[in-house]
Amino acid sequence: MGHGGNVIDELVTDHREVEEIFGQIEALPAGEKNRKVLADQATMELVRHSVAEEAYLYPAVREHLPDGDAIADREIDDHSRAEQLMKDLEGCGAEDPEFDRLIGLLMNEIRSHIADEEENLFPRLRTACSPEALDDLGDKVRQAKKMAPTRPHPSAPDKPPANKLLAPGAGLVDRLRDALSGRGKHA
């Protein structure tokens, strides 16, 4: 993650990468150990993406759209549900019957969220913001993703300024844990 361009292009590219991982998971048979490896990769990408959206995209939505507070609150609620699913999934191996149920729920939740953003939120934001503002947001989102956590933290703050202050520390700890455990290495 970290593709360049404005915030919408950046986030849509993230969406495509996560969908590709979901497709790989669906192509493998139940119980296949690489499903867990891929689920961990998807979680890492989704957490970074969500943290960046909560830090920069949703504050911009609140500022630039007339119903921005309601939209941002709904999007953050979506993130909370997905983050809890990812946290629950973290404790399951691919052979665990609960794994298939949780990964299915997560994929449905994320696909619905992506469709809503791409069909409703992003077109409205593109109309409401200047190209320069969207480019600036893209830069901020890319920076946030570099420092963001890679593991779900459902009880962490999801609104500025607390999320911007705590995310880099949690991200550092998560990346260290990932490096030591080998989590997120390709299947």
C-alpha positions as CSV (number, residue, x, y, z in Angstrom):
1,M,0.0,0.0,0.0
2,G,1.2,3.4,-0.9
3,H,0.5,4.0,-4.6
4,G,0.6,7.7,-5.3
5,G,-2.2,9.9,-6.6
6,N,-5.1,11.5,-4.9
7,V,-6.8,10.1,-1.8
8,I,-9.6,8.4,-3.9
9,D,-7.2,6.7,-6.3
10,E,-5.1,5.6,-3.4
11,L,-8.0,4.1,-1.5
12,V,-9.6,2.4,-4.5
13,T,-6.2,0.8,-5.3
14,D,-6.2,-0.5,-1.7
15,H,-9.7,-1.9,-2.2
16,R,-8.6,-3.8,-5.3
17,E,-5.6,-5.3,-3.4
18,V,-7.8,-6.5,-0.6
19,E,-10.3,-7.9,-3.1
20,E,-7.5,-9.8,-4.8
21,I,-6.5,-11.4,-1.4
22,F,-10.2,-12.3,-0.7
23,G,-10.3,-14.0,-4.1
24,Q,-7.2,-16.0,-3.3
25,I,-8.8,-17.1,0.0
26,E,-12.0,-18.1,-1.7
27,A,-10.0,-20.2,-4.3
28,L,-8.5,-22.4,-1.6
29,P,-10.3,-25.3,0.0
30,A,-11.6,-25.0,3.6
31,G,-8.9,-25.9,6.1
32,E,-6.0,-25.0,3.8
33,K,-3.3,-23.4,5.9
34,N,-2.6,-20.6,3.4
35,R,-6.1,-19.3,4.0
36,K,-4.9,-18.1,7.4
37,V,-1.7,-16.6,5.9
38,L,-3.8,-14.7,3.4
39,A,-6.3,-13.7,6.1
40,D,-3.4,-12.2,8.0
41,Q,-2.3,-10.3,4.9
42,A,-5.8,-9.0,4.4
43,T,-6.1,-7.9,8.0
44,M,-2.7,-6.1,7.9
45,E,-3.9,-4.2,4.8
46,L,-7.3,-3.5,6.1
47,V,-6.1,-2.2,9.5
48,R,-3.6,0.2,7.9
49,H,-6.3,1.4,5.4
50,S,-8.9,1.9,8.1
51,V,-6.5,3.8,10.4
52,A,-5.6,6.2,7.6
53,E,-9.2,6.7,6.6
54,E,-10.2,7.5,10.2
55,A,-7.3,9.9,10.7
56,Y,-7.7,11.9,7.4
57,L,-10.5,10.8,5.1
58,Y,-13.4,11.0,7.6
59,P,-12.4,14.3,9.1
60,A,-12.4,15.7,5.5
61,V,-15.8,14.1,4.9
62,R,-17.1,15.9,8.1
63,E,-15.7,19.2,6.8
64,H,-16.7,19.1,3.2
65,L,-20.0,17.3,3.0
66,P,-23.2,18.7,4.4
67,D,-24.2,15.4,6.0
68,G,-20.5,14.6,6.6
69,D,-20.9,13.8,10.3
70,A,-23.5,11.2,9.8
71,I,-21.6,9.6,6.9
72,A,-18.3,9.6,8.8
73,D,-20.0,8.1,11.9
74,R,-21.6,5.3,9.7
75,E,-18.2,4.5,8.1
76,I,-16.5,4.3,11.4
77,D,-19.2,2.0,12.7
78,D,-18.5,-0.2,9.6
79,H,-14.8,-0.2,10.6
80,S,-15.6,-1.2,14.2
81,R,-17.6,-4.2,13.1
82,A,-14.9,-5.3,10.7
83,E,-12.2,-4.7,13.3
84,Q,-14.0,-6.9,15.8
85,L,-14.3,-9.7,13.1
86,M,-10.6,-9.4,12.4
87,K,-9.8,-9.6,16.1
88,D,-11.9,-12.7,16.4
89,L,-10.3,-14.2,13.3
90,E,-6.8,-13.6,14.7
91,G,-7.3,-16.4,17.2
92,C,-8.5,-19.0,14.6
93,G,-6.4,-21.3,12.6
94,A,-7.5,-22.2,9.0
95,E,-8.7,-25.6,10.2
96,D,-11.0,-24.1,12.9
97,P,-14.6,-24.3,11.7
98,E,-15.1,-20.8,13.1
99,F,-12.5,-19.5,10.6
100,D,-14.7,-20.0,7.5
101,R,-17.7,-18.3,9.2
102,L,-15.6,-15.3,10.3
103,I,-13.7,-14.8,7.1
104,G,-17.0,-15.0,5.2
105,L,-18.6,-12.4,7.5
106,L,-15.5,-10.2,7.1
107,M,-15.5,-10.4,3.3
108,N,-19.2,-9.5,3.2
109,E,-18.7,-6.6,5.6
110,I,-15.7,-5.2,3.6
111,R,-17.3,-5.7,0.2
112,S,-20.4,-3.8,1.3
113,H,-18.2,-1.0,2.8
114,I,-16.1,-0.8,-0.4
115,A,-19.2,-0.6,-2.6
116,D,-20.7,2.2,-0.5
117,E,-17.5,4.2,-0.5
118,E,-16.9,3.8,-4.2
119,E,-20.5,4.4,-5.3
120,N,-21.6,7.1,-2.9
121,L,-18.9,8.7,-0.8
122,F,-16.0,9.0,-3.2
123,P,-18.0,10.7,-6.0
124,R,-19.4,13.2,-3.5
125,L,-16.0,13.9,-2.1
126,R,-14.5,14.4,-5.6
127,T,-17.2,17.0,-6.3
128,A,-16.8,18.8,-2.9
129,C,-13.0,19.0,-2.8
130,S,-10.4,20.6,-5.1
131,P,-8.0,18.4,-6.9
132,E,-5.2,19.9,-4.7
133,A,-7.1,19.0,-1.5
134,L,-7.6,15.4,-2.7
135,D,-3.9,15.2,-3.6
136,D,-2.9,16.5,-0.1
137,L,-5.2,14.0,1.5
138,G,-3.6,11.2,-0.6
139,D,-0.2,12.2,0.8
140,K,-1.5,12.2,4.3
141,V,-3.1,8.8,3.9
142,R,0.0,7.3,2.5
143,Q,2.1,8.6,5.4
144,A,-0.5,7.3,7.9
145,K,-0.5,3.8,6.4
146,K,3.3,3.6,6.8
147,M,3.0,4.2,10.6
148,A,-0.3,2.5,11.2
149,P,-0.9,-0.7,13.2
150,T,-1.1,-4.0,11.4
151,R,-3.3,-5.8,13.9
152,P,-6.8,-5.0,15.0
153,H,-7.2,-3.0,18.1
154,P,-11.0,-2.7,18.6
155,S,-10.8,-0.7,21.8
156,A,-8.4,1.9,20.3
157,P,-9.7,5.4,19.6
158,D,-11.0,5.9,16.1
159,K,-11.3,9.7,15.9
160,P,-8.7,12.5,15.9
161,P,-6.8,13.6,17.8
162,A,-6.4,10.4,20.0
163,N,-6.2,8.0,17.0
164,K,-3.4,10.1,15.4
165,L,-1.4,10.1,18.6
166,L,-1.7,6.5,19.5
167,A,-1.6,4.7,16.1
168,P,2.2,5.2,15.4
169,G,3.1,3.5,18.8
170,A,0.7,0.6,18.2
171,G,2.0,0.4,14.7
172,L,5.6,0.1,15.9
173,V,4.7,-2.7,18.3
174,D,2.6,-4.5,15.7
175,R,5.4,-4.4,13.1
176,L,7.9,-5.7,15.6
177,R,5.5,-8.6,16.5
178,D,5.0,-9.3,12.8
179,A,8.7,-9.4,12.1
180,L,9.4,-11.7,15.0
181,S,6.5,-14.1,14.2
182,G,6.8,-14.0,10.4
183,R,3.1,-12.9,10.2
184,G,2.1,-11.4,6.9
185,K,4.7,-13.3,4.8
186,H,3.3,-14.3,1.4
187,A,1.6,-17.7,1.1
